[in-house]
Amino acid sequence: MEHRHSHTQQNGKAKCLHYRNSKRCGRVAKFLVNHTDHQGYHHQAVCEDCKDHIVTSGGQVVAENAKGFTVRKVGFGRSTRTYTPIE
């Protein structure tokens, strides 16, 4: 299992990857969402506040887990991440 510091917290939980005030949010991600913006298509883990913002902008919630997610695989180049719910 490969973790990237920018995508996970010290306890291995996925971080919220949505941008707020020109920085990544970084809270524990409890939702997986699909959405598009000016940069293209995104499938990312986000916190509740960021999820609400994305959904009001037309995004779709794909999965939800109260304990959060772990990042199981990080690709090289254009990053691809596989999120697994924490049991």
C-alpha positions in Angstrom: 0.0 0.0 0.0 1.4 3.3 -1.0 0.5 6.5 0.8 1.2 10.1 -0.3 1.5 12.6 2.5 -0.5 15.1 0.4 -3.5 12.6 0.2 -3.5 11.0 3.6 -3.4 12.0 7.3 -1.0 10.4 9.7 -3.6 7.8 10.7 -3.9 6.7 7.1 -7.3 8.3 6.5 -7.9 10.1 3.2 -7.7 13.9 3.3 -10.3 16.2 1.7 -8.8 17.2 -1.6 -11.2 20.1 -2.5 -9.7 23.6 -2.6 -10.9 26.3 -0.2 -9.3 29.7 -0.2 -6.6 28.6 -2.7 -5.5 25.7 -0.5 -6.5 22.1 -0.1 -9.0 21.6 2.8 -7.2 18.7 4.4 -10.0 17.5 6.8 -10.9 13.8 7.0 -12.7 12.9 3.8 -16.0 11.0 4.4 -17.6 11.3 1.0 -16.5 10.4 -2.6 -17.9 12.7 -5.2 -17.8 13.1 -9.0 -17.9 16.6 -10.5 -16.6 18.7 -13.3 -15.2 22.2 -13.1 -13.0 24.5 -15.3 -10.1 22.0 -14.9 -12.1 18.9 -16.0 -13.6 15.8 -14.4 -12.8 14.9 -10.8 -13.4 11.8 -8.6 -12.2 12.9 -5.2 -12.6 12.4 -1.5 -14.1 15.3 0.4 -15.4 16.4 3.8 -19.0 17.3 4.5 -18.6 21.1 4.0 -16.9 20.7 0.7 -19.4 18.0 -0.4 -22.3 20.4 0.2 -20.5 23.1 -1.9 -19.8 20.6 -4.7 -23.4 19.2 -4.7 -24.9 22.7 -4.9 -22.6 23.3 -7.9 -23.9 20.2 -9.7 -21.7 17.4 -8.4 -22.8 13.9 -7.5 -22.1 11.9 -4.3 -20.9 8.4 -5.2 -20.2 7.0 -1.8 -20.3 7.9 1.9 -18.6 6.4 5.0 -18.7 7.8 8.5 -15.2 6.5 9.3 -13.7 7.9 6.1 -11.6 6.2 3.4 -8.0 5.0 2.9 -6.1 5.6 -0.3 -5.2 2.2 -1.6 -3.3 3.1 -4.8 -1.7 6.2 -6.2 -0.8 6.3 -9.8 2.1 8.1 -11.4 1.8 11.1 -13.7 -1.9 11.9 -13.9 -2.9 10.7 -10.4 -5.4 7.9 -10.0 -6.5 7.0 -6.6 -8.6 4.0 -5.4 -10.5 4.8 -2.2 -11.5 2.0 0.2 -14.0 2.6 3.0 -12.6 2.1 6.5 -14.6 -0.7 8.3 
